[in-house]
């Protein structure tokens, strides 16, 4: 990494979340908690990646609502706009411009092998080109800010690898063009699985609403989801992902929200049934999410939210334009 590119003493962090429905505790524990941790030691840039959301059909009004939802949730979980830049992707045109440049340096073969593309396209040849290309736009999001660290969930490792490959590929032709970023992935044990199927990742798009707990769910929804969560017939509370995936998933959630270790929880509930364990987990989860919900409701419709997003867009644009101009010069674009 050249001194010309990286002038900041603190590492620069970038990450983003799609505005597609309520963020659930899997998103929160898998990636968003890192956002808050990192802003005290790094220069952080957090984006609502709305351009990614249009790779599939959506309702424009709902999309605009979800943009504000995610922005408000960023702030509600503890992202501080005085320490971090918070902005909407489409309000910084350089994302799409750099995306085109990177697309000219990406290969269709590597894009068609992306796990999420294969899953979402279901082998259908007639899918939108955006579904194939969105990992390139994601790489653009990251590289546009000379990013050092990208805090994401483990399911995004392949996308980070592609971003690194593209940066290295361009740098081999035009040295010093991009900073090559590193991923910062979820800690072992913090991966949250679906409550109704603990062998599958918790998902916003799962048909069963009780498969997940959203950050804005009221206490009654949280209780229904946890009390109906899949366990097993054994009755013992111990961490064993292979043989007891449901109980292990609940123990991971309990540990993350309570701050207690899994061994401490196993000891505390030794000889207890699932009913008492789940009841306590409901209380712990409700208590952990209550401040987030309260702060969200305070800021969601406020002028403060718009002020923060306006300021974030201006600050992001200032950085993005400098990086984009550097890239354009390397490629010989423009007249100067």
N, C-alpha and C positions, 0 to 999 in steps of 0.2 A: 504494500500500500504506500503510495507516494505521499510526501509531505504536502505537495501541491493540492492533492485532493482532500486529505484529512487534516484539518487545521484545529479541530476541536480537541480539547484535552479530555473531555468526557465522551464516552461512546455515544453514537447516535442510534436511537431505537425507532423502528417503524413497525406498525402493525395495523390491521384493519378488520372490520366486521361487516358482513353484508346486512343490509336492512331488510331482512325477510322474516317477519314474524318475531315473536317474543324470544329473547335470549334465555336459554335454560341454564341450569346449574352445571351442566357438562361444559358449556362454553365458558362459564364463569370460572370454574375450578381448573379447567384445562388451559386457559389462556389469559382471561381478563384479570385474574388476581395478579398476574405478572406485570400488567400495565401499571398498577398502583405501586408495586414494589420497585420497579425500575425507574420511576420518575424522580426518585430521590438521589440516584447515582448516575443518571444518564440524561441526555437531551432527547426527549421523547416526542414522537409525532404519531398521532392516532387518527385514523381515517374511517369515515363511513363510506364503504366502497359501493356506492349506488350503481355505478356503471356495470359492475359484475352481476347485479341483480337482474339486468335485462337480457341475460343469455337465455332465459326462459320467459314465456308470456307472463305478464303481471298486470295488475290494475294500477294505472298511474296515480290515482288518489291514494290508494293503499301504500304504494311505494313512498310517496311523499310523507305520509303519516309515519311510516316505519323509519324513515331517515331521522325524523325528530325523536322517535322512540329510542333509537340506538344512541343518538347524541346525548339525550337525557340520561340514559343508563350509564354511559361512560362517566358522566359527572356524578351520578348517584352512587356508583361503586367506589368513588374516591379519586378519580382522575382530576387533577388540579390544573385548570387552564392557565394558571400563573407559572406552572412548571412544565406543562406539556402543551403542544399544539393539537387542537381538536378541530377537524374540518371535514367537509363533504367532498368526495373525490371529484365529482363532475364540475365543481366550482374551481378546479385547477386544470385547465385545458392541457397542460404539459403531460398529464398521465396518458391521454390518448395519443398525443404526438410521439412520445417516446415509445409507446406500444407499437406504433407502426414501424419505427426504426428497428425495434427488437424483432418484430415479426419477419423482417427481411433477413434476419440472422438465425431464425429458428427453423427446424426441420419438421415436416409434417409427420415423419415417422416417430420422432420422439414425443410429439404432442399426442398422437393417436395411442401411444402406449401409457399415457397418464391414467392412473387407476380411476380417478373420479370421472374422467371422460368416458371410459369404458362402462362404468356403472350407470352414468346418466344417459348415455346414448343407447344402451341396451342392444348394442350391435346393429342399430338402425343406421343405414347409410344416409338417410335423409334427415339429418339434424342440422340445426343452425350452426353456421361457421363460428359464431361467438362461443359456442360450447367447446369447440376445439381450441380456440385461440385465447380463452380467458386466462390460462396460466401465463401467457406472454404478457397480458395486461397486469397480472399480479406481479410479474418480474419488474415491469415498468414502475409500478407503485413503489416497490422497494428500492430499486436502483436510482430512482429520481431524486432521492434525498441523501445520497452517499451513506446509506444505512450500514451500520456495523453489525447490529443485532436485531433479529426478528423473533419476538415472542409469539409462538403459535402452538397449537395442539399437535400431538404426534401424527395425526392424520395429514398434516401439511408438509411432512418431511420431503416428499417427492417434489413438491412445488419449490421448496427452498433449494433442493438439489438442481432443479432446472434453472432457477434464477442464477445460481452460482455458475452453472455451465455456460449460460448465455453471457454473463459478465466476463468470464475467463476467455470465451471464444472471441468476443469483441476486443478485449485487451490484448490478445495475441496478435491481432491485426493492427490495432491502434492503442499502443501502450498508454496507460494512465487514464483511460476513459472512465472506468467504473471502479468503485469500491466493491470488493467481493464480500458479501455479508455472510454471517453465520446465523443458524437457527438457534433459538433458545426454547427447548421443548419441555413439555409438562413433566414434572417429577414422577418417578415410578410410584404407582399406587393411587395417583390422583385422577386417573382416567375414569370417567363416569359412564356407566353402561345404562341401557334402557331398563326401566323398572319392571316392565312386563316380560322382557327377554334379555337377561343379563349377559348373553353371548353377543349382543349387538350394541353398537355405540348409541348413546342417547342422541336423538335427532329431533329437530324442529318439524320435520316433514312426516314423521311417523303417524299413521292413521289413528292410533290409540292415544288420546290425550293424557291418559294416566301412565304412559310410558316415560314421561318426563315431568320435571318440575321447573316451571319458568320463574325467573327472578321476580316477576310481578304477580304471581299467583297469590290468592288470598289464603288464609290459614285453612279454610275448609277444603280447598282444592289440594293443598299440600298434604293434608291428613288423608284424603281419599287415595291419593297416589301412593303414599308410603304404606298405608295399611293394606292396600291391595297388591303391593309389590311381590313379585315371585321370590319364593325362598326354596324350601325343600321339605321333605317329611322327616328329616333326622331330628330336628329340634334343638341342636347344639349351635351355639354362636361362636364360630371360629372362622379364621381367614384361610380359605382354601379355594382359590380361583377355579381350579380344575374340577373339583368335586362339589363345591358349594359356591357357584358363581353369584347367585342371588344374594346370599348372606354376605359374601365378600364385598360385593358392590355396596351394600348398605353400610357395612363397616367402614369402607373408604369414605363414603359421604359423611358419616358420623364423625370420623376422625378429622376430616377437612374442616368441618364447621365448628367442632368443639375444641380443636387444638389438642385433643388427647390422642395418644398413639393407639394403633390397632391392638397391640398386646395389652395395654391398659384397659381397653374396652372388652377384650376377650375375658380378662380376669374379672372385671366388674359384673359381667353378665353370665358368668359361669353358673350353670344350673338353672338359669332363667329361660323362659320360653320366648318365642318370637313376638308374642303380643306385647309384653312389657318393653322389650327392646325397641320395637317399632313405635310404640307410644312415646318413648323418650326421644327417639329420633325425630318424630314430628315436632316436639317442643324445641329441640335444638335447631332444627331447620327453620322453623317459623321465627325464632328469635334472631337467627343470623340474617335472614332476609328482610326483616321488618324495617331496619334503618334505610336499606336500599329503596324499598317501596315508598317510604315516607319522603325521602329526598327527591325521588323521581316525580312524585305527584306535585312537589313544590316547584319544580323547574320545568316540567314538560311543556306547559303552555306559556311560559314567561318570556318577557322581552330579554331577560338575561341570557337565555339560551341562544337567541338570534345574535346578540352582541358577541357572545363567545365564538359562535360559528363564523361570523363575519371577520372577526379578528384572526381566527385560525386560518381562514382561507387566504387572507392577506399575507400572513406570515409564511404559510406553505407555498404560496405563489412566488414569493421572493426567493426562496431556496430553489424551488423547482425550475424557475426560469434560468437561474445561473447554471444549474447542472445541464438542462436541456441545451442551452447555447453552447456549452462546452462539447457536448456530444455532437451537435450539429456541425460544429467546426471540424471535429475529427473526421466526420463523414463527408465533408465538403459541401454541406447544404447551405443554401443562402448565398448572398453576394459578398459577404464580408467574413 
